[in-house]
Amino acid sequence: MQIALVTGASSGIGRAAAVEIAKRGIGVVLTYGRNRQGGLDTVAAVEKEGGTAVALPLDLGASGTFDAFRDTVTGVLRDTWRRDTFDHLVNNAGLAHSALIEDMTEDTFDLLARVLLKGPYFLTQRLLPLMADGGAIVNTSSMAADSSPEPGYSAYAAMKGGLNVLTRYMAKEFAPRGIRVNAVSPGPTRTRLGDDGFTRFPEVIPALVARTAFGRVGEPEDVGALIATLVSDESRWVTAQNIEVSGGYDL
Ligand SMILES: NC(=O)c1ccc[n+]([C@@H]2O[C@H](COP(=O)([O-])OP(=O)(O)OC[C@H]3O[C@@H](n4cnc5c(N)ncnc54)[C@H](OP(=O)(O)O)[C@@H]3O)[C@@H](O)[C@H]2O)c1
């Protein structure tokens, strides 16, 4: 049985990706940050689909913990699936903070850098020895990196832009092992991002819908399905790509 590790799966896109991946018969190790219950709820959602998942805590902003996390993953793989390796890594965990450049604090900038760029970089580095040849990595980026600048998102978008560059470098360096590396760039998607911004500011939704060709905002499952597709063997000839998944935002 193949196994995928999905970060940031206690809500939103990560949860949907975990469920969609599990639906394709792949075992899931998923991580949560502060929302342990959310992680457990995702495990229950996977089990409801007949799949197997294990939830582990992980702070993407604390790279000093990654070695211990790798040891924990090693134990989970052995105990749950009798395997020494896993196949696919989805670097999805993330957070958003907006501030105009003139107001940005170094603390907020550093937090975004640690979680959105340094985290995926070094988590991948530490987990690579546990990855089987021939698997896939999917990095959750954002349209914000490539679309016309939205004031306030300079630091967030810059880190996602860095992740896009990193995606291509990973694809190049890991290709000899047959590991494919791609990014997905969601448009506005109804998740808990931005401290539950969609719930707190529902008035922004009509403007987002108006800019979306398909006439609604994205749902987590819209993105989760693409992530699962990129992980699966159907995408075996696809690497170093960054795929927008936005229903035609600003088309
Ligand atoms: N929603 C959108 O419109 C949109 C658009 C483009 C890109 N994205 C990207 O999609 C990805 C998933 O976000 P989402 O929209 O699904 O939002 P979400 O519902 O808020 O989910 C974010 C996930 O990341 C985890 N996380 C946040 N900070 C973390 C940290 N320091 N360490 C470990 N885990 C952490 C959260 O865990 P806890 O809650 O357990 O702490 C949660 O599982 C992010 O990379 C985001 O940038 C989203």
PDBQT file of the ligand as one rigid body, heavy atoms in Angstrom, charges set to zero:
ROOT
HETATM    1  N1  LIG A 301      -7.677  29.332   1.148  1.00  0.00    +0.000 N 
HETATM    2  C1  LIG A 301      -7.180  30.011   0.139  1.00  0.00    +0.000 C 
HETATM    3  O1  LIG A 301      -7.823  30.877  -0.445  1.00  0.00    +0.000 OA
HETATM    4  C2  LIG A 301      -5.763  29.711  -0.319  1.00  0.00    +0.000 A 
HETATM    5  C3  LIG A 301      -5.342  30.298  -1.519  1.00  0.00    +0.000 A 
HETATM    6  C4  LIG A 301      -4.053  30.028  -1.952  1.00  0.00    +0.000 A 
HETATM    7  C5  LIG A 301      -3.215  29.218  -1.212  1.00  0.00    +0.000 A 
HETATM    8  N2  LIG A 301      -3.653  28.667  -0.041  1.00  0.00    +0.000 N 
HETATM    9  C6  LIG A 301      -2.704  27.815   0.718  1.00  0.00    +0.000 C 
HETATM   10  O2  LIG A 301      -3.341  26.595   1.063  1.00  0.00    +0.000 OA
HETATM   11  C7  LIG A 301      -2.645  26.001   2.161  1.00  0.00    +0.000 C 
HETATM   12  C8  LIG A 301      -3.655  25.438   3.143  1.00  0.00    +0.000 C 
HETATM   13  O3  LIG A 301      -4.373  26.496   3.734  1.00  0.00    +0.000 OA
HETATM   14  P1  LIG A 301      -5.963  26.494   3.854  1.00  0.00    +0.000 P 
HETATM   15  O4  LIG A 301      -6.471  27.524   2.943  1.00  0.00    +0.000 OA
HETATM   16  O5  LIG A 301      -6.486  25.131   3.776  1.00  0.00    +0.000 OA
HETATM   17  O6  LIG A 301      -6.136  27.116   5.342  1.00  0.00    +0.000 OA
HETATM   18  P2  LIG A 301      -6.512  26.466   6.746  1.00  0.00    +0.000 P 
HETATM   19  O7  LIG A 301      -7.863  25.870   6.711  1.00  0.00    +0.000 OA
HETATM   20  O8  LIG A 301      -6.242  27.564   7.731  1.00  0.00    +0.000 OA
HETATM   21  O9  LIG A 301      -5.442  25.295   6.939  1.00  0.00    +0.000 OA
HETATM   22  C9  LIG A 301      -4.110  25.595   7.226  1.00  0.00    +0.000 C 
HETATM   23  C10 LIG A 301      -3.427  24.367   7.773  1.00  0.00    +0.000 C 
HETATM   24  O10 LIG A 301      -2.044  24.674   8.016  1.00  0.00    +0.000 OA
HETATM   25  C11 LIG A 301      -1.747  24.382   9.362  1.00  0.00    +0.000 C 
HETATM   26  N3  LIG A 301      -0.735  25.291   9.900  1.00  0.00    +0.000 N 
HETATM   27  C12 LIG A 301      -0.762  26.638   9.947  1.00  0.00    +0.000 A 
HETATM   28  N4  LIG A 301       0.355  27.103  10.552  1.00  0.00    +0.000 NA
HETATM   29  C13 LIG A 301       1.086  26.024  10.890  1.00  0.00    +0.000 A 
HETATM   30  C14 LIG A 301       2.331  25.839  11.535  1.00  0.00    +0.000 A 
HETATM   31  N5  LIG A 301       3.073  26.871  11.982  1.00  0.00    +0.000 N 
HETATM   32  N6  LIG A 301       2.784  24.580  11.712  1.00  0.00    +0.000 NA
HETATM   33  C15 LIG A 301       2.063  23.529  11.275  1.00  0.00    +0.000 A 
HETATM   34  N7  LIG A 301       0.879  23.621  10.680  1.00  0.00    +0.000 NA
HETATM   35  C16 LIG A 301       0.398  24.869  10.475  1.00  0.00    +0.000 A 
HETATM   36  C17 LIG A 301      -3.051  24.510  10.109  1.00  0.00    +0.000 C 
HETATM   37  O11 LIG A 301      -2.956  23.758  11.316  1.00  0.00    +0.000 OA
HETATM   38  P3  LIG A 301      -3.705  24.149  12.700  1.00  0.00    +0.000 P 
HETATM   39  O12 LIG A 301      -4.946  24.886  12.347  1.00  0.00    +0.000 OA
HETATM   40  O13 LIG A 301      -3.904  22.804  13.317  1.00  0.00    +0.000 OA
HETATM   41  O14 LIG A 301      -2.720  24.991  13.468  1.00  0.00    +0.000 OA
HETATM   42  C18 LIG A 301      -4.015  23.922   9.109  1.00  0.00    +0.000 C 
HETATM   43  O15 LIG A 301      -3.986  22.508   9.175  1.00  0.00    +0.000 OA
HETATM   44  C19 LIG A 301      -1.734  27.095   2.728  1.00  0.00    +0.000 C 
HETATM   45  O16 LIG A 301      -0.401  26.848   2.345  1.00  0.00    +0.000 OA
HETATM   46  C20 LIG A 301      -2.250  28.358   2.055  1.00  0.00    +0.000 C 
HETATM   47  O17 LIG A 301      -1.251  29.340   1.934  1.00  0.00    +0.000 OA
HETATM   48  C21 LIG A 301      -4.914  28.887   0.405  1.00  0.00    +0.000 A 
ENDROOT
TORSDOF 0
